[in-house]
Amino acid sequence: MSEPKPTQPVKEIDEETKRKNEEKKKAKEAEKAEKLAKMKEKEAKQAAAKEKELQNKLKKEQEKKEKEAEEKAKQEAEEKIVREHVEKILKTPKGEKKDVSNLLSSYHPTAVESIWYDYWLDNGYFSPEKQMEIQPHVIKDKKFVIVIPPPNVTGSLHLGHALTNSIQDAVVRYHRMKGEVCLWVPGTDHAGIATQVVVEKKIWKENKITRHDLGREGFIKKVWEWKGEYGARIQGQLKKMGSSVDWSREVFTMDDQRSKAVNTAFIRMFNDGLIVRTTRLVNWSCALKTAISDIEVDFIDLEKHTKMSVPGHQGQYDFGVLFEFAYQVEGSGEELVVATTRIETMLADTAIAIHPDDTRYTHLHGKFAIHPLNGRKIPIITDSVLVDKDFGTGVVKITPSHDPNDYETALRHGLEFINLFTDEGLINENGGERFAGMKRFDARNAVVEALKEKNLFKGMKDNKMRLGLCSRSKDVIEPMIKPQWYVKCDDMAARAVKAVRDGDLKITPKTHEVTWYRWLEGIKDWCVSRQLWWGHRIPAYHCIIKGVKSNPYDTNQWVVGSNQEEAIQNAIEKFKLSSKDDILSLEQDPDVLDTWFSSGLFPFSVMGWPEQTEDMKNYYPTSLLETGSDILFFWVARMVMMGQQLTGKLPFEQVFLHAMVRDSHGRKMSKSLGNVIDPNDVIKGISLDELVAKLYEGNLDSKEIEKATAGVKADFPTGIAECGTDAMRFALCAYTSQGRDINLDIQRVVGYRNFCNKIWNATRFAHMKLGDSFKPESFDASKLLQQSNAINLWILNAAQRAITLSEEGFKEYDFSKVTTAIYSFWLNEMCDVYLEMTKSIFSLEEDSPIKQKTKETLYTCIDIGLRLLHPFMPYLTEELYQSLPRRPEDIIPTIMLCPYPQSQSCWANSDIEEEMKQCQDIIKSIRSLRATYTIPTSKKLHTYLHVKNQENLERFTKNSSFIRVLAYASELEVYISDESRPGCIVNVVNENVSILLDVRGSVDFNQEIARLETKKQQLVKNYETLVSKTTIPSYDKVPQNIRDDNTQKIKALDEEINITNKTIESFTKLNI
């Protein structure tokens, strides 16, 4: 065991060390205390800062609340004023003008648009008779007549209708103001299929009953009730939009007179051999159980195999595929493989086709195949029209009753026609016991299974295809063989083509003529019968005569008549019967006529045809047909054909086809997308909640409502602001510059509402400056130019330009050109320039000659501006026109009968226009420079113009007051100089003019020096690049005009660099 180590003695710490240790300890504690104090101080500062931030936040929130409360109170006060104003004017006695002696402080559509329509209507100002009675400048032998494209009675109007009526009313008001006797005839269309579908949905939704439960008469009664409700709604919308139609002549396509016209037309065309009854292939809607027209078929494109659901079916079915299966050749084991997109129709196949030159199948000519599911013998035929021997197997199945191409093939070869489906789309007895009663697409699957059982199904593969759907029911269209009434169109179409080729009928835009020719030159007979209850019942009766075998498919066994008695008499004469006792049966066709048949008669049926009424004598043919381009051939062409056939005249001289209205995303407006906009919602404004609530008022199902709600919330998150009728009309007409489609952005309509406010304020300004005692002189265009000044001459030149452009636009049907000219005149020239410039003139003594001249000029321009604008904004212009004093010769009671402004060539002044343009360029440049440095308009700056020659010195000195006012300058001085000025920022307008703004005290010069250095670097770089281009050896080969242009650019860059350097030097010297 080791011995323990001796303990080391404790070293004693001397006093000095103790003291130093103590000092270190105290220093650390002091340091710690200091840190703690600093931390507490920091925390206190942070707390104070947070408190201050909180207080500032609370203060800002309080200020925001106070401001919002103030704004709300202000808005409520304004709304109260407007409400009281409207309540007051609504007491205006019927037929009298409303009081416009005290205009509201700002524009309010609700107030402005009240009363005026009733005033126009009650005084008969829409009728041609009243116009001829009271309009001094009326030209009685010059007529302008249009008919409204009758909206469907199925519901309320949408923005597409608003566009149509805005354009038509603008055109009518323009021609009326020109003194042409105007008639615009209103009416609504009974819309056979659309109305029947809507009412059927309605009675099912409300009472869970079908039309068959009600019976034909009971159901028709329900439809008339629906018409009474919605026909009135449409009338109200047209009135709200300011449509100046002659309501005393309003028609409905199923009223007594129009029904008489339809019966007369059918009977005459039948007797002329133009209408026949025959059995042909039609577009059949199994859901509606009727044939439908091509316009009622929507197509979807399928790129590949697609599973789809079908209305009235359960589950999903195969589309976008070719089903392949085999036929066995009779008496051999040989198989012929065919492909089809609709395999269920093979149950009605009546032939197999091969190409006559296809050597693979030469041995099968004249042979038969055996139907795999019913054992029928099917002929193998040769056909070079239908069969492409290089496509697929070169073998085609033929189903004449359910395919358009197969139908034509069957007619060529005399094949059997087997109808496979009932009207509801079920497999009938011709399909065989196994399949009879099945829904057609369930049969599709069942046929595939049956073929698989026989090892004859060969599979399916992707196939691009177009699938036709009924636009009303969304059901898949089924081609079906049906006995129908057809109109022979070839001769009528040829006359319609000739009318356009010869220039007797003009189509605008001219590009649509191609469509006109293509459709009419390839026209087929028109199927006019529909298996509906609502519509014009066909005035044709099938006769069963003693001793004659009945055949309802034979046109010769049918007679026509406006009633049964007339039909009996016609039958006696046609069949040379001794008495009506020889008629065993006379039964009227239960079908109704295609809606387009009555629509085709509209331009002359509204005038009282077939009678030769006074309206027919005075107002037919009409002047213009204005409508959407989508119904050029469905409606327009048929009106032309039927007009020429039945009246011997074209129904109108010109067709104008407007663009189609889509939503802001370019999508077609559809209720299921939630993007159909009611014009009244744009006029009055509507909240998001109200927009969504309206979706539940229609016939959308729950899924459609969900989809539509999402669309509404995305497009209108805050609803739609109140825009007023005038802004909506102006916007829609202004949009016509976009070509075929209009992608409507509601915010643009809101922008035009602000434009209305500008016009309102400009007219109020005129009232204030003209004074209560002002009485305008008789109009004298040349006198206004005498002893005037530059700004007055300039605005008259601007008015002349606006008049000229507006006249050109109306003649060319270029409504964007008209609206742009009017907008520019009011906003850019009147409001932005002229009114500002005349303020100093109106501060002169009352007896000042130039002040009086300016009053006359201001009045004239306001008056012209309102009359130019009236066709687009009838309410606003009437209100403001009625508030103005009148010239001695002006006794016209309404602006709508005033003369449209006439061109005043003496006002055209190109010199002053160019001079003022140069001044405006300088003003824009000054404003731009101020905006660059964020200098508020309230801050007036001393401004200099440095010019290069005496001409510019004199020009801008003469107009210095004009520039000074609009450029927010305290003073404006013009010099011939290229020097910089102390404390000034510079902008080069062009090679002859520079502007300099004295910004001392208004700009952070250090920041600007840095910006100018960057600008100079770019200028130097541009200068050096351009100079280097001019020093290349081959530069002398560059065209002289380009070399001259480069020289000017180098000179301008050099000057701008020098000015920038001097500005930097000036800013640096200021040392701010």
Salt bridges, closest charged atoms under 4 A:
GLU16 OE2 - ARG19 NH2 2.28
GLU23 OE2 - ARG19 NH1 2.57
GLU31 OE2 - LYS35 NZ 3.80
GLU34 OE2 - LYS38 NZ 3.64
GLU41 OE2 - LYS45 NZ 3.66
GLU78 OE2 - HIS108 NE2 2.85
ASP122 OD1 - LYS94 NZ 3.22
GLU129 OE2 - ARG249 NH2 2.81
GLU133 OE2 - LYS130 NZ 3.75
ASP169 OD2 - ARG173 NE 2.65
ASP169 OD2 - ARG729 NH1 2.75
GLU180 OE2 - LYS142 NZ 3.97
GLU180 OE1 - HIS175 ND1 2.88
GLU200 OE1 - ARG211 NE 3.23
GLU206 OE2 - LYS202 NZ 3.21
ASP246 OD2 - ARG249 NH1 2.47
ASP255 OD1 - ARG258 NE 2.94
ASP298 OD2 - LYS474 NZ 3.66
ASP301 OD1 - ARG466 NE 3.15
GLU303 OE1 - LYS464 NZ 3.58
ASP318 OD1 - HIS305 NE2 2.69
ASP318 OD1 - LYS307 NZ 3.00
GLU324 OE2 - LYS461 NZ 3.32
GLU330 OE2 - LYS377 NZ 3.61
GLU334 OE1 - HIS363 NE2 3.08
GLU335 OE1 - LYS458 NZ 3.26
GLU344 OE1 - ARG444 NE 2.80
ASP349 OD1 - LYS397 NZ 2.85
ASP358 OD2 - ARG360 NH2 2.75
ASP383 OD2 - ARG412 NH2 3.06
ASP383 OD2 - HIS413 NE2 2.65
ASP423 OD1 - LYS482 NZ 2.22
GLU449 OE2 - LYS452 NZ 3.83
GLU453 OE2 - ARG434 NH2 3.00
ASP475 OD1 - ARG440 NH2 2.90
GLU478 OE2 - ARG342 NH2 1.88
GLU478 OE1 - ARG440 NH1 2.79
ASP502 OD2 - LYS498 NZ 2.60
GLU513 OE2 - LYS510 NZ 3.15
GLU521 OE2 - ARG501 NH2 2.49
ASP525 OD2 - ARG280 NH1 3.04
ASP589 OD2 - ARG277 NH1 3.10
ASP594 OD2 - ARG530 NH2 3.28
GLU611 OE2 - LYS260 NZ 2.47
GLU614 OE2 - LYS617 NZ 3.43
ASP615 OD2 - ARG249 NE 2.81
GLU626 OE2 - HIS658 ND1 2.44
ASP663 OD2 - ARG667 NE 2.69
ASP678 OD2 - LYS694 NZ 3.35
ASP681 OD2 - LYS694 NZ 2.80
ASP715 OD1 - HIS665 NE2 2.67
ASP715 OD2 - ARG667 NH2 3.36
ASP741 OD2 - ARG662 NE 3.18
GLU777 OE1 - LYS783 NZ 3.34
GLU807 OE2 - LYS178 NZ 2.63
GLU808 OE1 - LYS817 NZ 2.89
GLU812 OE1 - LYS817 NZ 3.53
GLU829 OE2 - ARG801 NH2 2.17
GLU836 OE2 - LYS839 NZ 3.22
GLU846 OE1 - LYS851 NZ 3.06
GLU846 OE2 - LYS855 NZ 2.42
ASP863 OD2 - ARG867 NH2 2.82
GLU879 OE1 - LYS98 NZ 2.70
ASP890 OD1 - ARG886 NH1 3.92
GLU913 OE2 - ARG801 NH1 2.99
GLU915 OE2 - LYS958 NZ 3.16
ASP921 OD2 - LYS917 NZ 3.39
GLU951 OE2 - ARG955 NH2 3.08
GLU971 OE2 - HIS942 ND1 3.88
GLU973 OE2 - HIS942 NE2 2.53
GLU979 OE1 - LYS1062 NZ 3.70
ASP998 OD2 - ARG1000 NH2 2.74
GLU1008 OE1 - ARG1011 NE 2.74
GLU1013 OE1 - LYS1016 NZ 3.80
ASP1045 OD2 - LYS1049 NZ 3.43
GLU1055 OE2 - LYS948 NZ 3.03
GLU1056 OE2 - LYS1015 NZ 3.52
GLU1065 OE2 - LYS1069 NZ 3.29
